[in-house]
Amino acid sequence: MMNLNQLPNQRPNERVALFLRRHWIALVPVFAGLVLLTGFPVILAIVFSDLVSRWLQDPLIGPLVTVIASIYFLAIWLFMSVQITDYFLDTWIVTTERIIDIEQHGLFNRTASELDLAAVQDTTAEIHGILQTVLTYGDVYVQTAGEKERFNFRGIDNPEQVKELIAKLVEEDKQRIRENGEVKGKIKSTGK
């Protein structure tokens, strides 16, 4: 896990305000698929136990069934492992000066983007449907005028609170920049 006290390109006086991942509900389809894909063949093997025992005793079919079953179950576990890895490595970090978006794509591809809070133009929170309303999760969109026009925090917990905190941090960052700009301007004018 990333040490939040040592962010990449950390700036002086920058501190982490939020560390976000998708809501736990995002893992439910993965585990449901695991249960179904693992349970279905096991139930079939129990129902047809006489046939399966005859296959396993056959010197040619027995090893073939064992190899095929092993490949099948290993593929299921591999798929589940990739999905869980993707879940844990997709993160959004909001600091007092920027937003860092780390997106994992499979096992070996990662995209990391960062955005200065001063460039944020708008934040939007969206909650759709009964499940998202009851479990209070949804999406937060951060709109900018930059190259990546919209940062999307997908399926996070408490999107309204996240949106409000980002808006507050954006205002504080813009205020800090205005104050530092005015101070720098005064220093430059008195130094001449």
N, C-alpha and C positions, 0 to 999 in steps of 0.2 A: 504494500500500500504506500501511496505517496505521503511523504512527511509534509504536512501542511504548514510547518514552520519554515520550510525551505522550498518555496515555490520556484519554478523556473523564471528567470529574469526578475526576481523579486525586487521591488522598489523600496526605497527608504520609507519607513512608517506605514507600509502596506500591511494590512491584516486581513485574514479570512473572515468574511461575514457569513457565508453559506457554503456548505459542501453538500451537493445534491446527487441523488441517484434516482432511477425510476422507482415508482411505488412497488411494494412487494407483490402486488397483484399481477405484475408482469411475469412472474415466475410460475403462476398457477397453470397456464397452458402447457408449460414445459413439463411440470410434474404430472399433470393429467395425461399428457402424451406418453410419458414414461410408464405410468401405471397401466394405461390401455395397451401400449405396444408390448409391454412385458407380461402383463396378465393374460392377454388373449391367447398366446401360444401355450402358456402354462395350463390354462383352463382346458384348451383343446387336448393337451397331453394327458390330463387327468380323465377327461371324458372318454378318450380313445386309448386308454392305458394298455389294453391288450394288444392293439395294433402297434403302438409305440414300443412296447417291450419286445415284440417279435422283430421289429425293425432293428432295435438296438442289439439283439442277439445275432443277427445276420452278420457274417464276417465282411461283407462288402457294403451293405447299406448302413450298418451300425456306425462305422467311422465317418461315413459321408454325412449322415444325419447329425452327428456330433459336431463336425466341422461347420456345417451350414448353420446349426443353432448357435454355435460360438460366434461366428461372424455376425449373425443377426443381432445377438445381444450386445456384442462389442460396438456395433454401429449405433445402436440405441444409446449406449452410455457415452459414446463419442459425441453424438449430436447434443445430448443433454449437457455434457461438459462444455461444449462450445457455447451453448446458449447461456449457461450460468456465468462463464467467463465474460461474455459480451455484456451481461447484466452488471456485473461488478466493475468492469472497466469503463463503461459509459458513465462519465461523471461530468458535472458542471460545478465549477468553483467560482463563487462571486466574492471578490475582495472589495476593499474600500476604493480601489482605483480601476479595476478591470473585471471582465468576465472571461473565464477560461472554459472552453468547451472541448472535452476529450471524447471522441467517438471511436469505439472499437468496431472494426468490420472483420469478422472472422477471427482467426487466431493470430494472423501475422500482419494485419493492416490496421493502422491507427491514424486518425486525423486529429490534430490538436489546433484549435483556433483560439485567438484571444481578441478581445475587444475592449478598448478604453471606455470607461463609463461616460466620459464626456461626449462620445460619439453617439450615444443612445438617444434616439428621437422619441420612441414610444415603447411601452410595454403592454402586453395584452395577456390576460389569463382566460383560458377556455375550459369549461367543464361541460361534457356532453353525456346525457343519459342518466338513468337511475343509479347504476352501479358507481359511476364516477361521483355523482352527487352524494350518495350515502357514504362512500369511502373517502370522500374529499381528495380526489386526485384528478389531475388533468394536465394541460399543456400551458406553458408560458412562452410567449413569443416576444423577442426583443428586436425591435426594428431600428436599423441604422441606415445611414446614407453611404456606407462603405461598400467594399467589394462583395462581402457576404452580407446581403441585405437584411437577412432575418436569422437570428439565432433561435433555435427551437429546443426548449427543455421539454422533452416528451415524457408524459405519464408520471409527473412528479407529485409528491404529497403536498397538500395545501398550496395550490397554485396562486390563490388570491393573496395570501400572506407573502409569498415569494415575490409576486409582482409589486406589492406595496413596498417591500424592503428594497427591491432594486430601484424603484422610482425614488425612494428616499436617498439611497446611496448616490444615484445620478445627480440629484440636486445638490447634495453635499460636495460631490466631486467638482461640479461646475462652479459652486460657490468658492471652493478652495482655489481653483484655477483663476477665477476672477480676482480673488484677493492677492494671490501670488503675482498675477500679471500687473496689478496696480502697484504692488510693492516694488516689483522689478522696475517698472516705469519710473517711479519716484527715485529709486537709487541711481538709475541711469541718468536722470535729468540733474540730480544734485552732484554727480561725479564730474560733470563737464565744466 
